[in-house]
């Protein structure tokens, strides 16, 4: 999440450690973390498809696997109501990531390579 938030191609990231953290902290266990599910959008929405295709990670709408999955969540979940989703502040070009158990270096390298296109 921190690496994506600092990347110059990324416009916004949604992760409990960075958005409404105080709400999450109020209910999480003291020894708990913030989880491996996050969403982000690029500064240039037109490059989302290229970045998504270039990510050398598994693609799919399911989460909770032992390996990282990436999906264009809004396009899958709200395809017939994209305007409604946008009105709720959820852009159609949002990518959702469920981080798996790969080494962090593997994930960073995959995102660095793909985001070089964005």
N, C-alpha and C positions, 0 to 999 in steps of 0.2 A: 504494500500500500504506500509506504513512504517513497519507494523508488519511483512508482508511477506518479505520485503527487509532485515529485520534483522534476519529472521529465518535461522538457520544453514542448513536446507535441501534445501533452495531456492538458485539457482545459479544466476538468473537474473529476474528482474521485469521491465515491461514497463508500465509506468503511467506518464501522463504529468507533475506531480510534481517532477519527478525524471529523466526523459529523455527529452532532448530538451526543458527544462522548459522556457528558454529565448524566444523561438519561440512561445510557448503557451501564455506566459505573454504578448507578443506583441499584441495579438489579443483578449484576454479575457477581460471581464468587470472588472473594478477595484474591484468591490465587488463580483466577481465570484470566484468559486472554480475550482478544477481540475477534477471534475467528478468522477463517480463511476465505470468507465470501466477500467480494467487493465488486463494485461497478465503476466504470469510468467512461468518459467521452473525450474525444480528440478536439483540439482547437479547430481543425479543419474536418468537419463532418464528412466531406466528400471522400476522404481518404480512409474512412472506417473499413470499407470492404477490402481494400488492399492490405491494411494492417491485419485484419481478421484472417484473411487468406494466408498471409505470410507467417502467422504465428505457428511455430512448430510445436503445437500442443493439441491435445484431443479436442474435438468440437462436439458439443451436444447440450441438450437442455436439462440433463439430469445432474444432480449435485450430490455430494457425500461419498464419492468414490475415492479410492486411494491414489488416483492420479488426477492431475489438473484438467479441468474442463472449462472451455470458453464458449459463450453463445451470445448471439445478438438478441438478448432477452426480450426487449420490447417488440421487436419484429416477430418473435415467436409467440409471445403471450398476448399481444394486443394488435395483431396485424390489421384487423378490421376496425380498430378504434384508435389509430395512431394520433389523430387530432385530439381526442379525449386525453390520451396519455400525455401528450405535449402540454395540454392545458393544466395538467396536474404536476407539471415540472419534470416529466420523465421523457427525455428526448428519444426519438426513434433510433438514433445511431448509438445508443448506449450498449456497451459490451459488459457482460457479467462474467466474472471469473470465480471459480471455486477451486482454490489452491489445494493441490494434493500433497503427497509425501515426497516429491522429488527434491533433490538438494536445491537450496535457495539459489545457488549459482546457475543451475540449469534453467530455472524460471527466469532469473534476471537476464540471462543471455538470450532466451527466446523472446522476451519483451524488447530488449535493446535492439535486436535484429529487426523485428517487425516494426517497431516504432520509428526506426530510421526512415521508413517510407512515409510516415505521417508528419 
